[in-house]
Amino acid sequence: MSTETMQGTGSGMGAGGGEGQKVALTRGDVQRSFWLWTFFSHANYNYERLQGTAFAQAMTPIIRKLYKDPEEIKAALKRHLVFFNTEPNVGGIIHGAVIAMEEQRANGADIDDDAINSVKSGLMGPLAGIGDSISQGTITPILLTLGIGIAAGNPTITGDGNPLGSIIYLVLEVGIMLALAYFFWMQGYDRGRVGVMELLRSGALDRFLTGAGVLGNMVMGALTFQFVHVYLTLHFGIPAGGGNVTDFDINRDLLNAMVPGLLPLGLVLLSWWLIARRRMSPLWLLVVLVVVALVGAFPIFAGPDTPFGCESILNAFFQPAYGANGALGCGAAPPAS
Amino acid sequence: MMRVHDPGPAAKVAALVSVGVLAALAFAGPVLAQDGTPTVTAGLLQAALVGLGYYLSNSPWLFGNGGFFGLYRPLVAGLFVGIIFGDPVKGAEIGAAINLLYIGFISAGGSIPADPSVAGWVGTALALAGGLDASAGIALGVAIGLLGTIIFFTRMSVDAVFAHWADDRAERGDITGVSRMNWLPPQIFLFIISFFPATIAVYAGAPVVQDAINNLQANAPWVLKGFQIAGGLLPAIGIALNMRFIFRGSVIPYFFIGYYVSVLSGGAVNIVAIAIIGAALAALHVTFLGSRPMQAKGAEA
């Protein structure tokens, strides 16, 4: 704070004019802005501006330092209160670049509102895409899968559930996210607008997005098999001679014999098609799937003794195809009568 | 991403359905009750701590990321609820089970398909208080997670007001005022709409839910079965939402590679191994094909 006031008295009339007085941001100013954003990026998330007010809050230490003229302050606040939305961690590269632009502008560089707005609105979409596929699309499901495996109790390793799974997830996830966020923020500031634009033009971000797409698709494919469980419970007996009857399970003996794992794959591709191509709301889809599941469980449709509780969810998690009983959750399976 | 999804009628229907489900659960308890011996132990303090945890999971106070990427996840919520109820092992187990539903959960462009956090906090608490186990927790997680979207959409709508309050402060050049409008009023509002419903749901809901689940298990087990089946279907939504951003162009085949590597290994290949294979393939793909094929441009967002 003391440096701020010292600089403040010195640069009273210099801001915006750029004659002689230079206003330089310290690393501390940029970090203060980083923490404000990291904490409060979604504090006032709303349909009208999304992270708009959070962007303005993050810029307040910068504005306070750079501008002393009330009109300049007003303009800067309004400039940063507009609609803004990106992925908060990776997207910090935008804030870094905008801070660098504000600094140049306060020192007399010819950067108008349009230049700053175009950097914000031009970058927020692509970086939301990259950021979401990295943070929510890749890192989070991987760490969740690890944590769930430990916390739910993997029969082959620990047997019982272990709360360490939750802690491992929490520490790794938050640590990685904060490190990513700080890295991208500082990259943005150090490179500035020109550097970030160059980065975009060079195609590095596109390559990164494509690479993230490869990795993300692999992970989503694996998650589909591990967590999506769809069964058809159609059984019938086939006379096998000698009075024996062979149980013919349409799921195991027909579908999985022809195309292994067809049903979960089909459900995910159908969901993707409905949401991405037919623009169906995910909420609708959720309602439909719950209804389908309830109807499917109704005694008329469900097989008489299919232990869904075990097979469809947790046991299947570790032993996807018709695993043995005993894993978490089987105790509550409706008693086979 | 950039397009803001209007929840529209889907949210209303989802709200109706989830209110209906919970109402059915509420009525199923007393109506079907045969033995009036609920052994529920959710004290007011415990319920309030759960409510507080749910608020915190949506709040900015834990380095931002500690909320949305931390307490918001049922896996983590389950552990803390377990600590509150004196059984961290069981809590983490139930939380992990509920989290299966939301494994591919993604929030983008101000839209969520369900609220994993309330499912984790309230769902685990109700399951623990009622002495229920993980699969009943999953059933609760489906219903409550759906209901939780009401809180999210309310917040997203009302918070726009505070943006206008911030505009007023900006007009006066009030830097601190603008800053405060982003964190103070929205958080007071969020506290009101998240802490109280969750606390009340746990405190008042525990006996009802315990009764209801027990009676459903006795009289209509197919309902619980249905929710468990839903637990196997619903991860598809989160995965599909993730695929909306990445399932395109030349990288589509990798989804099938990931899927069938898992199928062929019978699920024995650890997810980290898959990620490492994926990273290696990503390096090869980018080296030999560059970014040419994936033409993202955010068009589908």
Interface residues (C-beta under 8 A of the other chain):
Chain A: L36 W37 T38 F39 F40 S41 H42 A43 N44 Y45 N46 Y47 E48 R49 L50 G52 T53 A54 A56 Q57 T60 I63 R64 P70 E71 I73 K74 L77 K78 L81 N85 P88 N89 M124 G125 P126 A128 G129 D132 S133 S135 Q136 G137 T138 T140 P141 I142 L144 T145 L146 G147 I148 A151 A152 G153 D160 G161 N162 P163 G165 S166 I167 Y169 L170 E173 V174 M177 L178 A181 G203 D206 R207 L209 T210 G211 A212 G213 V214 L215 G216 N217 M218 V219 M220 G221 A222 L223 T224 F225 Q226 F227 V228 H229 V230 Y231 P260 G261 P264 L265 L267 V268 S271 W272 L274 I275 A276 S281 P282 L283 W284 L285 L286 V287 L289 V290 V292 A293 L294 V295 G296 A297 F298 P299 A302 F308 G309 S312 I313 L314 A316 F317 F318 Q319 P320 A321 L328 G329 C330 G331 A332 A333 P334 P335
Chain B: M1 M2 V4 H5 P7 G8 A10 A11 V13 A14 V17 S59 P60 W61 F63 G64 N65 G66 F68 F69 G70 R73 L75 V76 G78 L79 G82 P88 V89 K90 G91 A92 E93 G95 A96 A97 N99 L100 I103 G104 F105 I106 S107 A108 G109 G110 S111 P113 A114 L132 D133 A134 S135 A136 I138 V142 L146 T149 R155 M156 S157 V158 D159 A160 F162 A163 A166 D167 R169 A170 E171 R172 G173 I175 T176 V178 S179 M181 N182 W183 P186 Q187 Q217 P221 W222 V223 L224 K225 G226 F227 Q228 I229 A230 G231 G232 L233 L234 P235 A236 I237 I239 A240 L241 N242 M243 R244 F245 I246 F247 R248 G249 S250 V251 I252 Y254 F255 F256 I257 G258 Y259 Y260 V261 S262 V263 L264 G266 G267 V269 I271 V272 I274 A275 I277 G278 A279 L281 A282 A283 H285 V286 L289 G290 S291 P293 M294 A296 K297 G298 E300 A301
